[in-house]
Amino acid sequence: MKKQIIFTLFLSIVCSQALAAQGPDAAREAHRQEMTAIKKAQREGRKAQATEAKNAAPGFWAREAERSGFSSMRPTSTWAENLNPVPFFKSQDEQYKVRKAASKGK
């Protein structure tokens, strides 16, 4: 029983590898080329729709922002820019260099 199961598994693995080793036939290749052309046309159509949508009237959220007065606000407000500590460290470094230069002069 054990030998029969092992033989069956071995045979199924060998058969699956043999089938996988066969290349695509002409019908599959023709179908693949046809599908590639269809997908390319669909992609171009989506690109055209995207450019048309950009030129169209503003969407719901743009109209809502205009109505509520938030349209003039920038996406990144100043409080988000103030979270960046780099300008603070640069100004502290400049102040340190000024003090250091003044102390060398004494």
C-alpha positions in Angstrom: 0.0 0.0 0.0 2.8 2.4 1.0 4.7 1.6 -2.3 1.6 2.2 -4.4 1.0 5.7 -2.8 4.7 6.6 -3.3 4.6 5.4 -6.9 1.4 7.4 -7.6 2.8 10.6 -6.1 6.1 10.1 -8.1 4.1 9.5 -11.3 2.0 12.5 -10.8 5.0 14.7 -10.2 6.8 13.4 -13.3 3.7 13.9 -15.4 3.1 17.4 -14.1 6.7 18.4 -14.9 6.4 16.9 -18.4 3.2 18.9 -19.1 4.8 22.0 -17.7 7.9 21.6 -19.9 5.8 21.8 -23.0 5.7 25.2 -24.5 2.6 27.1 -25.4 1.1 26.0 -28.7 0.1 28.3 -31.5 -3.5 28.7 -30.4 -2.5 29.9 -26.9 0.1 32.2 -28.4 -2.5 33.8 -30.8 -4.9 34.2 -27.9 -2.2 35.8 -25.8 -1.4 38.3 -28.6 -5.0 39.1 -29.0 -5.5 39.7 -25.3 -2.3 41.9 -25.2 -3.8 44.1 -27.9 -7.1 44.4 -26.1 -5.4 45.3 -22.8 -3.3 47.9 -24.6 -6.4 49.5 -26.1 -8.1 49.5 -22.7 -5.1 51.2 -21.0 -5.0 53.9 -23.7 -8.8 54.5 -23.2 -8.3 54.8 -19.4 -5.5 57.3 -20.0 -7.7 59.4 -22.3 -10.5 59.3 -19.7 -8.1 60.4 -17.0 -7.0 63.5 -19.0 -10.6 64.3 -19.8 -11.5 64.1 -16.1 -8.8 66.5 -15.2 -10.2 69.1 -17.6 -13.8 68.5 -16.5 -15.6 70.6 -13.9 -14.4 70.3 -10.3 -15.5 67.3 -8.3 -17.6 67.0 -5.2 -14.8 67.7 -2.7 -13.4 70.7 -4.7 -16.9 72.3 -4.7 -17.4 71.5 -1.0 -14.1 73.1 -0.1 -15.0 76.2 -2.1 -18.4 76.4 -0.4 -17.0 76.0 3.1 -14.1 78.3 2.6 -11.3 75.8 2.8 -10.3 76.0 -0.8 -7.7 78.7 -0.1 -5.9 76.5 2.5 -2.8 74.7 1.4 -2.6 70.9 1.7 0.3 71.2 4.1 -0.4 73.8 6.7 2.3 75.8 8.6 1.9 73.7 11.7 3.0 70.6 9.7 6.1 72.6 8.5 6.9 73.6 12.0 7.2 70.0 13.0 10.4 69.8 11.0 13.2 70.5 13.5 16.0 71.1 10.9 15.5 74.9 10.6 15.7 75.2 14.4 18.9 73.2 14.6 20.4 75.3 11.8 19.6 78.6 13.5 21.0 77.2 16.8 24.2 76.1 15.0 24.6 79.6 13.5 24.1 81.2 16.9 26.8 78.9 18.3 29.2 79.8 15.6 28.7 83.5 16.2 29.3 83.1 19.9 32.4 80.9 19.3 33.9 83.5 16.9 33.2 86.2 19.4 34.9 84.3 22.2 38.0 83.7 20.1 38.3 87.4 19.5 38.6 88.2 23.2 
